Amino acid sequence: MSALINDARFRNIGFQVLIIGALVFSVWWLMDNTLTNLENRGKSLGFGFLVQTAGFEISDTLGTWLFDYEVGVSSYTDIYFIGITNTLLIAVLGIVFASIIGFTVGIMRLSNNFVLKYFATVYVEVIRNVPLLLQLFFWYFAVLGILPGARSQMEVLGGLGGLNITGLYLPAPVFQAGFGLVFFAFIASLILSYGIAKFSKKKQDETGLGLKVAVIVPVLIISITGITYVLMGGPLDWTFPEFKNTGPVFKRGFQSDSGMVLVPEMIAVLLALTLYTAGFIAEIVRAGILAVSKGQTEAAYSVGLRPGITLRLIVIPQAMRIIIPPLTSQYLNLTKNSSLAVAIAYPELVSVFAGTALNQVGKEIEMIFMVMSTYLVISLITSFFMNWFNARVKIVER
Amino acid sequence: MNNISIVLVAIVAAAAGYFGSTMMKNDAPAPAAVKTETASVEATLNAVKAKGFVQCGVSQGLPGFSNADDAGNWTGIDVDVCRGVAAAVFGDASKVKYTPLSSKQRFTALASGEIDVLSRNTTWTMTRDTQLGLNFAGVNYYDGQGFLVPTKLGIKSALEMDGANVCSQTGTTTELNVTDFFRENGMKFNLVAFEEADAVVAAYDSGRCDVYTTDRSGLAAQRTKLANPDAHMVLPEIISKEPLGPVVRQGDDQWFNIVRWTLNAMINAEEMGITSANAKSMANDNNPAIKRLLGTEGTFGAELGLSNDWALNIISQVGNYGESYEAHVGPNTPLKLGRGVNALWSQGGILYAAPVR
């Protein structure tokens, strides 16, 4: 027996078996306990509720428009997908804007201009130290406070759209037959542009002279898409928001079926999330840039490159491999923080599915499990993509 | 992937399979009557006596029903139900601890055992009674859903609300009722649903929505929080039945009886004219019904698992139903709610408690 214990291989395998056994046992015990308790309290498990119809109304958002939400007709499965759509909308837009603002503020903080540096420092310190929920309430009630009332408006886009406390109303595109082809033409022109950019880079590596990509690409995209659009007879119509000043009180203001509406809840969530995450991204960017050794900048200046070009072509590519892993965390945080939107009535996944629907149906374990898995999948996809991107921008050292 | 990862994935897959097969089996709701052994549900009375206090689930601050002042003292008619239960069990109405709950958390908190009784202006509906593993122990306020609009809009009736923006709290019967009302009457509306009641009131006050809807008692309570309470009016329509009452877990009949009869004792006391001031002296009244209620005759307390002066303690320390109502939601409070249907049956209302005999 002691011979066995002294054998390193046996010890290794033995410990692993013990730990796996403990893990299996605790998982089994947790589930058995849960099921027994549920049975004792008269509750059952099951996903049958997903086909029941829902009896409550949801705010006008991208999700309800995409899935044609109708009370009494749509099921809880539709509500689940509406929630996911709204969450993804906030996540994607938030990530894009937060990155832009974050990079800008991060670089601002490193500039020699006193005003820019001071502004960026104050911004980062304030934003990072106030809890996100409070910032969310602030932006929501601040936005609500300055907008004109429901029966007046502030014109936008030269009268084509309008802004008031019930939302930002914009013209909505109505796609007609043939628009699919225009869309394909657009995608084709993008691919062509990508090919031209690669070709130009190869030519520049070989001969030192590339094509003027910055001019060719936009012209190409616009001309191909534009020509297809005209050839198809202009298959795009617009509906404009309608504003009425007369009639019964609740019928005045913007009519609900005209144009596209961005509710103030969505605007406030986007503002709060973007500014909050941008504060963190700014610090990550600053850390990445500072981590590039000063010798690189000095060498670039000595060769005659201006500061702007140095930053863009020398410093940032090297800083990227330091920036990207923490940046991934911030993107995941933004996606998950969107669940706070329930506090200001934006119908994203947690608010509408794990909130309202949960209260009506009562099956907490199944629904929370679904919501958790959804966030897990979204986060895994985001980090998978970011890791691929990281591998691509890694500098191969000699 | 290395070997450990494969093993772990296999474990998770097996666990998911086990979980999934159990759920497939239980897809139809299990009939609650099948449980014959109630001993498996911990007897709440014993647990409460061991703890030394009643854990009471209340709202996050609804004036008149359950609201904390700036010293942290809770008052309201829902709070009085919990204090009554504590008086019945311990002889001391102060042995209560309060857990503020949102409308999303309230049922889970009760079902999981975190609180002993939920007294949180909760509407008694069939779904809640049958599908959540809970029982409603009575009604302490008969309410109905209504609408609050700014007076300057000139709206006189709920039927003029086609196209309105309506604010409400999420996860409540309010959302369902307002959707039904608008559908029935062929009107359109936009719903803005918040999690916290304070956010709803703030959004309504800022003008984000034109209409605020919740139970009429809630409208009266929340109106006191508005910037200019007199600039708003409650529309005359009542669009639903909202019987509000305390809730307990299923499977514990003894605790259910205690909560139910606490409420009944308070209503019966008002009917018989017993108040907190005269309860002790009325214990020797000639009326046999009063003697039975206050424990001078009979062993009704023992049958509940309590002492015989259970009702005497409730009434002398908390008061009868009328006293509680007048003190928190009556016409002399900021809520200014008349008794209406909440008067005794002998006085034109529908409050009718079973007799103690």
HADDOCK unambig.tbl for C-alpha pairs under 7 A between the chains (distance, minus, plus):
assign (segid A and resid 24 and name CA) (segid B and resid 11 and name CA) 6.74 0.50 0.50
assign (segid A and resid 40 and name CA) (segid B and resid 41 and name CA) 6.82 0.50 0.50
assign (segid A and resid 41 and name CA) (segid B and resid 133 and name CA) 5.57 0.50 0.50
assign (segid A and resid 41 and name CA) (segid B and resid 250 and name CA) 6.71 0.50 0.50
assign (segid A and resid 42 and name CA) (segid B and resid 30 and name CA) 6.53 0.50 0.50
assign (segid A and resid 42 and name CA) (segid B and resid 32 and name CA) 5.15 0.50 0.50
assign (segid A and resid 42 and name CA) (segid B and resid 133 and name CA) 5.29 0.50 0.50
assign (segid A and resid 43 and name CA) (segid B and resid 30 and name CA) 6.80 0.50 0.50
assign (segid A and resid 43 and name CA) (segid B and resid 132 and name CA) 6.61 0.50 0.50
assign (segid A and resid 43 and name CA) (segid B and resid 133 and name CA) 6.05 0.50 0.50
assign (segid A and resid 44 and name CA) (segid B and resid 26 and name CA) 6.06 0.50 0.50
assign (segid A and resid 44 and name CA) (segid B and resid 29 and name CA) 5.54 0.50 0.50
assign (segid A and resid 44 and name CA) (segid B and resid 30 and name CA) 6.02 0.50 0.50
assign (segid A and resid 45 and name CA) (segid B and resid 23 and name CA) 5.17 0.50 0.50
assign (segid A and resid 45 and name CA) (segid B and resid 26 and name CA) 5.90 0.50 0.50
assign (segid A and resid 45 and name CA) (segid B and resid 27 and name CA) 6.36 0.50 0.50
assign (segid A and resid 46 and name CA) (segid B and resid 23 and name CA) 5.09 0.50 0.50
assign (segid A and resid 46 and name CA) (segid B and resid 24 and name CA) 6.52 0.50 0.50
assign (segid A and resid 46 and name CA) (segid B and resid 26 and name CA) 6.34 0.50 0.50
assign (segid A and resid 46 and name CA) (segid B and resid 27 and name CA) 4.67 0.50 0.50
assign (segid A and resid 48 and name CA) (segid B and resid 27 and name CA) 6.59 0.50 0.50
assign (segid A and resid 55 and name CA) (segid B and resid 176 and name CA) 5.63 0.50 0.50
assign (segid A and resid 56 and name CA) (segid B and resid 175 and name CA) 5.79 0.50 0.50
assign (segid A and resid 56 and name CA) (segid B and resid 176 and name CA) 5.05 0.50 0.50
assign (segid A and resid 56 and name CA) (segid B and resid 179 and name CA) 5.82 0.50 0.50
assign (segid A and resid 57 and name CA) (segid B and resid 179 and name CA) 6.27 0.50 0.50
assign (segid A and resid 57 and name CA) (segid B and resid 191 and name CA) 6.18 0.50 0.50
assign (segid A and resid 58 and name CA) (segid B and resid 191 and name CA) 6.20 0.50 0.50
assign (segid A and resid 59 and name CA) (segid B and resid 190 and name CA) 6.23 0.50 0.50
assign (segid A and resid 59 and name CA) (segid B and resid 191 and name CA) 5.66 0.50 0.50
assign (segid A and resid 59 and name CA) (segid B and resid 192 and name CA) 6.14 0.50 0.50
assign (segid A and resid 144 and name CA) (segid B and resid 206 and name CA) 6.71 0.50 0.50
assign (segid A and resid 144 and name CA) (segid B and resid 208 and name CA) 6.83 0.50 0.50
assign (segid A and resid 145 and name CA) (segid B and resid 206 and name CA) 6.51 0.50 0.50
assign (segid A and resid 149 and name CA) (segid B and resid 207 and name CA) 6.50 0.50 0.50
assign (segid A and resid 165 and name CA) (segid B and resid 208 and name CA) 5.75 0.50 0.50
assign (segid A and resid 166 and name CA) (segid B and resid 208 and name CA) 6.19 0.50 0.50
assign (segid A and resid 249 and name CA) (segid B and resid 153 and name CA) 6.79 0.50 0.50
assign (segid A and resid 250 and name CA) (segid B and resid 161 and name CA) 6.29 0.50 0.50
assign (segid A and resid 250 and name CA) (segid B and resid 162 and name CA) 6.32 0.50 0.50
assign (segid A and resid 250 and name CA) (segid B and resid 163 and name CA) 5.29 0.50 0.50
assign (segid A and resid 250 and name CA) (segid B and resid 164 and name CA) 5.16 0.50 0.50
assign (segid A and resid 251 and name CA) (segid B and resid 163 and name CA) 5.64 0.50 0.50
assign (segid A and resid 342 and name CA) (segid B and resid 194 and name CA) 6.48 0.50 0.50
assign (segid A and resid 342 and name CA) (segid B and resid 195 and name CA) 6.12 0.50 0.50
assign (segid A and resid 343 and name CA) (segid B and resid 194 and name CA) 5.84 0.50 0.50
assign (segid A and resid 343 and name CA) (segid B and resid 195 and name CA) 5.36 0.50 0.50
assign (segid A and resid 343 and name CA) (segid B and resid 196 and name CA) 6.75 0.50 0.50
assign (segid A and resid 344 and name CA) (segid B and resid 194 and name CA) 5.63 0.50 0.50
assign (segid A and resid 345 and name CA) (segid B and resid 192 and name CA) 5.93 0.50 0.50
assign (segid A and resid 345 and name CA) (segid B and resid 193 and name CA) 4.99 0.50 0.50
assign (segid A and resid 345 and name CA) (segid B and resid 194 and name CA) 4.41 0.50 0.50
assign (segid A and resid 355 and name CA) (segid B and resid 104 and name CA) 6.44 0.50 0.50
assign (segid A and resid 355 and name CA) (segid B and resid 171 and name CA) 6.14 0.50 0.50
assign (segid A and resid 356 and name CA) (segid B and resid 170 and name CA) 5.61 0.50 0.50
assign (segid A and resid 356 and name CA) (segid B and resid 171 and name CA) 4.09 0.50 0.50
assign (segid A and resid 359 and name CA) (segid B and resid 104 and name CA) 5.98 0.50 0.50
assign (segid A and resid 359 and name CA) (segid B and resid 171 and name CA) 5.02 0.50 0.50
assign (segid A and resid 360 and name CA) (segid B and resid 171 and name CA) 6.72 0.50 0.50
assign (segid A and resid 362 and name CA) (segid B and resid 132 and name CA) 6.27 0.50 0.50
